[in-house]
């Protein structure tokens, strides 16, 4: 790949960031732009991938932006670090291997904060394992700390990942996050019992994703 150019864009409305992705993607496909990683936050928004079912959407009329990535519905908003790598994949294109690289980078970031996260077979993203049942037989289910949803067109990636740092997790309550009803959503702050703002995660994510996307 070309040297990865990282743009820390601050808070960007979703539609504006999507348009920027499309422009970067077109330039990269044409060989006129570098591999780029956008790191940013969004104002609160629900986005739905192509496989989202009607019952997984908000039932109260909350607007949803339908997008051209894989996966189902999710929420983006303050307290969540979103990363959009616009990179040319090596030939032969291996989408699964690319997703695993992103997962590995985010697992490394979580470990750096003291959160032991990992993968769940058959489910993309970065997860915390289910708790052992307590005396009442209850415990937290598997819960996702980072979501991944991508698109690859003409060998170049779009969309990417979202790491929950210190968002309002109640925002996920209006949907079936990623179409998975039997799992939960968590954040670095919720797992550590202290505030972990996006600003604290930007440097580790930048470093880990750069390393993961070097081939």
SVG drawing of the C-alpha trace seen along z (x, -y; Angstrom):
<svg xmlns="http://www.w3.org/2000/svg" viewBox="-43 -18 47 38">
<polyline fill="none" stroke="black" stroke-width="0.4" points="0.0,0.0 1.0,-3.7 1.9,-5.4 -1.3,-5.7 -2.4,-9.3 -4.4,-9.8 -6.9,-12.6 -8.2,-13.5 -11.4,-15.3 -13.1,-16.0 -16.9,-15.9 -18.4,-15.5 -22.0,-15.0 -22.5,-11.5 -23.7,-12.5 -20.7,-14.9 -18.3,-12.2 -19.9,-9.7 -19.4,-12.1 -15.8,-12.6 -15.3,-8.9 -16.8,-8.6 -14.4,-11.3 -11.4,-9.7 -12.4,-6.3 -12.8,-7.6 -9.4,-9.2 -7.7,-6.1 -9.3,-3.9 -8.0,-6.3 -4.5,-6.2 -4.7,-9.9 -4.9,-9.8 -3.2,-8.1 -4.5,-5.4 -6.3,-7.4 -7.7,-6.8 -10.4,-9.2 -10.8,-9.3 -13.8,-11.2 -16.9,-11.4 -20.5,-11.8 -23.4,-13.7 -26.0,-11.1 -27.3,-9.1 -28.6,-5.6 -27.2,-4.0 -28.5,-0.8 -26.5,1.6 -28.1,3.5 -29.1,6.5 -31.1,4.6 -34.6,6.0 -37.6,3.8 -38.0,5.0 -34.4,4.1 -35.0,0.4 -36.3,-2.2 -40.1,-1.8 -40.7,-5.4 -40.0,-7.0 -36.4,-8.0 -34.6,-8.8 -32.2,-6.2 -29.6,-6.7 -29.5,-3.8 -25.9,-3.1 -24.0,-0.9 -21.9,1.0 -22.3,4.6 -23.9,5.4 -27.1,4.2 -28.2,1.3 -26.0,-0.6 -25.7,-3.9 -23.0,-6.5 -22.6,-9.4 -20.6,-11.4 -18.2,-9.3 -17.6,-6.8 -14.4,-6.9 -15.2,-6.1 -12.5,-5.1 -12.9,-5.0 -9.9,-3.4 -10.0,-4.2 -7.2,-1.8 -6.4,0.4 -6.3,4.0 -3.5,6.3 -4.3,8.8 -5.9,11.2 -8.5,9.2 -9.3,11.0 -12.1,9.1 -12.2,11.4 -8.5,11.0 -8.9,7.2 -11.7,7.4 -9.6,9.6 -6.8,7.0 -9.1,4.3 -10.4,6.5 -6.9,7.3 -5.9,3.7 -8.9,2.8 -8.4,5.9 -4.8,4.5 -6.2,1.1 -8.6,2.5 -5.8,4.5 -3.8,1.4 -6.6,0.0 -6.8,3.1 -9.9,4.5 -9.4,8.1 -11.6,8.3 -11.6,10.7 -13.6,12.3 -16.8,14.3 -17.0,16.9 -19.5,16.0 -19.8,12.4 -17.6,9.5 -16.4,6.8 -14.6,6.9 -16.3,8.5 -16.2,9.1 -17.1,12.6 -20.3,13.4 -20.0,13.2 -20.1,16.4 -23.7,16.6 -23.9,15.3 -25.9,16.8 -29.1,15.7 -28.1,17.4 -27.8,14.1 -24.8,12.4 -24.1,10.1 -24.2,11.6 -21.5,11.3 -21.2,7.6 -19.7,5.7 -17.2,2.8 -16.3,2.2 -18.4,2.7 -17.1,3.2 -19.0,2.7 -17.2,2.3 -17.6,2.1 -15.0,3.0 -15.4,1.7 -12.8,2.0 -10.4,3.2 -10.6,0.2 -12.3,0.2 -14.9,-2.2 -16.7,-2.5 -14.9,-0.8 -15.1,-0.6 -16.6,-2.3 -15.0,-1.9 -17.2,-2.7 -15.2,-4.9 -17.7,-6.8 -21.0,-7.0 -24.5,-7.0 -25.2,-3.3 -28.9,-4.0 -28.9,-5.1 -28.6,-1.4 -31.8,-0.6 -34.0,-1.8 -32.6,0.8 -31.4,4.4 -27.7,3.4 -26.1,5.2 -29.1,7.4 -28.0,9.5 -30.8,9.8 -29.0,12.1 -25.9,9.9 -25.2,6.6 -23.2,3.4 -20.6,2.0 -17.8,-0.7 -14.3,-1.1 -15.8,-3.4 -18.4,-0.9 -15.9,2.0 -13.3,0.0 -15.6,-2.0 -13.9,-5.3 -14.3,-7.8 -12.3,-7.0 -12.9,-9.9 -12.4,-9.6 -9.4,-11.9 -7.6,-9.2 -8.2,-6.5 -7.2,-8.4 -3.4,-7.9 -3.6,-4.2 -6.1,-3.6 -4.0,-5.6 -0.9,-3.5 -2.6,-0.1 -4.5,-0.6 -1.4,-1.9 0.5,1.2 -2.4,3.5 -2.8,2.0 0.9,2.3 1.4,5.0"/>
</svg>
